[in-house]
Amino acid sequence: MAENEDRITLVSASGEEIDFIEVAGIAHDGKFYAILAPEEPLEGMDDDEALVFEVTRGATGEDSYNIVTDDDILDAVFAEYNRLLDEADNG
């Protein structure tokens, strides 16, 4: 099942299951964020676009994914992701 390790299935507000590939996990400002790319392009998204979700752990140990819409947080998460990519490329 290693091929599905980075796959996350989320349920939309309309009840539709959507499969995502986890691009990266980013810690920022004491919180954890996941950058997820849909396996199949979503309406209104380009093929190379990804979404950012805040990941929180519930009382039962289950992870909860909440989409981030705050531009400041999105900018900070992608800036950290790009910094880590640059570091990996130059390291």
Backbone as CSV, one residue per row, in Angstrom:
resi,resn,N_x,N_y,N_z,CA_x,CA_y,CA_z,C_x,C_y,C_z
1,MET,0.822,-1.194,0.000,0.000,0.000,0.000,0.866,1.257,0.000
2,ALA,2.148,1.150,-0.212,3.023,2.312,-0.180,2.603,3.362,-1.201
3,GLU,2.045,2.933,-2.320,1.651,3.896,-3.345,0.542,4.819,-2.858
4,ASN,-0.226,4.419,-1.858,-1.318,5.235,-1.343,-0.938,5.991,-0.077
5,GLU,0.330,5.906,0.334,0.771,6.528,1.565,0.438,8.004,1.622
6,ASP,0.615,8.710,0.528,0.438,10.150,0.510,-0.941,10.551,-0.004
7,ARG,-1.851,9.597,-0.132,-3.202,9.901,-0.605,-4.106,10.161,0.592
8,ILE,-4.874,11.222,0.481,-5.834,11.585,1.523,-7.172,11.791,0.837
9,THR,-8.203,11.148,1.354,-9.544,11.323,0.813,-10.329,12.210,1.767
10,LEU,-10.827,13.322,1.236,-11.634,14.248,2.019,-13.042,14.280,1.442
11,VAL,-13.989,14.669,2.255,-15.380,14.761,1.822,-15.747,16.234,1.733
12,SER,-16.247,16.646,0.560,-16.618,18.039,0.345,-17.910,18.364,1.099
13,ALA,-18.256,19.643,1.127,-19.487,20.083,1.782,-20.713,19.433,1.164
14,SER,-20.609,19.074,-0.125,-21.735,18.438,-0.808,-21.738,16.913,-0.645
15,GLY,-20.750,16.382,0.108,-20.706,14.950,0.366,-19.883,14.156,-0.631
16,GLU,-19.258,14.830,-1.576,-18.446,14.154,-2.591,-17.064,13.830,-2.023
17,GLU,-16.604,12.594,-2.242,-15.255,12.211,-1.818,-14.257,12.684,-2.872
18,ILE,-13.193,13.352,-2.408,-12.164,13.868,-3.307,-10.817,13.344,-2.827
19,ASP,-10.067,12.711,-3.733,-8.744,12.185,-3.415,-7.690,13.257,-3.672
20,PHE,-6.815,13.422,-2.692,-5.713,14.373,-2.787,-4.404,13.634,-2.595
21,ILE,-3.348,14.207,-3.150,-1.978,13.762,-2.905,-1.341,14.801,-1.996
22,GLU,-0.722,14.331,-0.905,-0.059,15.263,-0.005,1.268,15.693,-0.626
23,VAL,1.377,16.981,-0.895,2.585,17.553,-1.474,3.611,17.809,-0.375
24,ALA,3.134,18.359,0.746,4.050,18.681,1.845,3.258,18.944,3.112
25,GLY,3.938,18.784,4.229,3.417,19.188,5.525,4.290,20.320,6.036
26,ILE,3.672,21.408,6.454,4.412,22.603,6.850,3.960,23.046,8.238
27,ALA,4.917,23.224,9.133,4.624,23.803,10.439,4.791,25.314,10.323
28,HIS,3.805,26.056,10.810,3.864,27.519,10.753,3.101,28.096,11.930
29,ASP,3.765,28.959,12.678,3.120,29.718,13.745,2.400,28.802,14.742
30,GLY,3.039,27.669,15.075,2.487,26.763,16.064,1.374,25.854,15.561
31,LYS,1.112,25.889,14.270,0.069,25.046,13.682,0.689,24.201,12.571
32,PHE,-0.057,23.171,12.141,0.429,22.300,11.082,-0.504,22.402,9.885
33,TYR,0.098,22.554,8.709,-0.662,22.694,7.474,-0.236,21.625,6.481
34,ALA,-1.182,21.163,5.681,-0.890,20.208,4.618,-1.181,20.888,3.285
35,ILE,-0.224,20.785,2.371,-0.441,21.243,1.001,-0.887,20.018,0.218
36,LEU,-2.111,20.076,-0.293,-2.704,18.936,-0.980,-3.075,19.292,-2.407
37,ALA,-2.743,18.398,-3.337,-3.105,18.572,-4.744,-4.168,17.521,-5.079
38,PRO,-5.265,17.931,-5.698,-6.285,16.948,-6.069,-5.751,15.980,-7.114
39,GLU,-6.100,14.690,-6.984,-5.664,13.699,-7.976,-6.267,14.011,-9.341
40,GLU,-7.512,14.420,-9.350,-8.197,14.835,-10.575,-8.433,16.331,-10.462
41,PRO,-8.152,17.101,-11.521,-8.340,18.550,-11.436,-9.770,18.900,-11.004
42,LEU,-9.853,19.867,-10.099,-11.146,20.343,-9.644,-11.576,21.521,-10.499
43,GLU,-12.871,21.712,-10.590,-13.402,22.824,-11.380,-12.810,24.141,-10.882
44,GLY,-12.287,24.925,-11.813,-11.714,26.221,-11.476,-10.257,26.179,-11.052
45,MET,-9.648,24.990,-11.058,-8.239,24.862,-10.671,-7.408,24.399,-11.855
46,ASP,-6.178,24.915,-11.939,-5.231,24.427,-12.934,-4.633,23.113,-12.444
47,ASP,-4.062,22.345,-13.361,-3.478,21.040,-13.032,-2.374,21.130,-11.982
48,ASP,-1.634,22.238,-11.964,-0.485,22.342,-11.065,-0.806,23.091,-9.770
49,GLU,-2.071,23.366,-9.502,-2.440,24.085,-8.289,-2.691,23.121,-7.134
50,ALA,-2.488,23.630,-5.928,-2.720,22.849,-4.723,-3.479,23.713,-3.720
51,LEU,-4.058,23.055,-2.734,-4.805,23.733,-1.686,-4.080,23.542,-0.361
52,VAL,-4.295,24.476,0.561,-3.693,24.387,1.888,-4.803,24.105,2.898
53,PHE,-4.543,23.126,3.756,-5.483,22.770,4.812,-4.767,22.845,6.152
54,GLU,-5.457,23.395,7.159,-4.937,23.324,8.522,-5.324,21.954,9.065
55,VAL,-4.355,21.269,9.629,-4.596,19.926,10.155,-4.640,20.013,11.680
56,THR,-5.746,19.538,12.246,-5.872,19.497,13.702,-6.227,18.072,14.107
57,ARG,-5.810,17.696,15.275,-6.085,16.352,15.787,-7.255,16.442,16.753
58,GLY,-8.286,15.649,16.498,-9.458,15.629,17.356,-9.228,14.811,18.615
59,ALA,-10.189,14.842,19.513,-10.094,14.127,20.786,-9.957,12.621,20.578
60,THR,-10.482,12.113,19.457,-10.412,10.680,19.191,-9.140,10.296,18.438
61,GLY,-8.265,11.275,18.192,-7.024,10.999,17.475,-7.156,11.102,15.971
62,GLU,-8.331,11.424,15.493,-8.597,11.553,14.059,-8.156,12.947,13.584
63,ASP,-7.453,13.014,12.456,-7.056,14.305,11.895,-8.237,14.970,11.206
64,SER,-8.316,16.277,11.369,-9.356,17.069,10.717,-8.662,18.060,9.789
65,TYR,-9.153,18.169,8.552,-8.558,19.046,7.547,-9.526,20.184,7.256
66,ASN,-9.081,21.410,7.517,-9.907,22.592,7.281,-9.213,23.481,6.270
67,ILE,-9.905,23.765,5.167,-9.290,24.554,4.095,-8.943,25.952,4.602
68,VAL,-7.783,26.438,4.177,-7.313,27.765,4.559,-7.656,28.742,3.437
69,THR,-8.282,29.852,3.811,-8.616,30.886,2.830,-7.945,32.221,3.150
70,ASP,-7.280,32.300,4.288,-6.595,33.530,4.704,-5.330,33.712,3.860
71,ASP,-5.286,34.788,3.087,-4.157,35.021,2.174,-2.820,35.112,2.898
72,ASP,-2.808,35.697,4.098,-1.548,35.817,4.839,-1.003,34.440,5.219
73,ILE,-1.885,33.553,5.655,-1.452,32.196,6.012,-1.021,31.439,4.765
74,LEU,-1.801,31.557,3.687,-1.435,30.880,2.433,-0.062,31.327,1.969
75,ASP,0.177,32.635,1.974,1.476,33.167,1.546,2.602,32.630,2.424
76,ALA,2.381,32.594,3.744,3.417,32.134,4.667,3.704,30.649,4.478
77,VAL,2.659,29.839,4.289,2.849,28.393,4.116,3.595,28.105,2.816
78,PHE,3.192,28.764,1.729,3.889,28.527,0.459,5.310,29.087,0.481
79,ALA,5.534,30.196,1.194,6.892,30.740,1.322,7.791,29.743,2.055
80,GLU,7.267,29.134,3.122,8.048,28.135,3.864,8.296,26.904,3.000
81,TYR,7.293,26.480,2.258,7.446,25.336,1.352,8.541,25.622,0.326
82,ASN,8.510,26.804,-0.281,9.525,27.170,-1.274,10.910,27.271,-0.644
83,ARG,10.979,27.775,0.602,12.264,27.863,1.306,12.826,26.460,1.526
84,LEU,11.967,25.526,1.941,12.424,24.154,2.174,12.877,23.486,0.864
85,LEU,12.166,23.772,-0.238,12.592,23.237,-1.538,13.958,23.777,-1.934
86,ASP,14.141,25.096,-1.759,15.425,25.718,-2.084,16.542,25.125,-1.225
87,GLU,16.256,24.931,0.051,17.239,24.359,0.969,17.622,22.937,0.545
88,ALA,16.625,22.153,0.141,16.890,20.779,-0.308,17.706,20.772,-1.596
89,ASP,17.404,21.708,-2.501,18.131,21.792,-3.754,19.570,22.227,-3.568
90,ASN,19.803,23.079,-2.575,21.145,23.636,-2.353,21.913,22.901,-1.267
91,GLY,21.248,21.952,-0.598,21.871,21.308,0.552,22.624,20.106,0.217
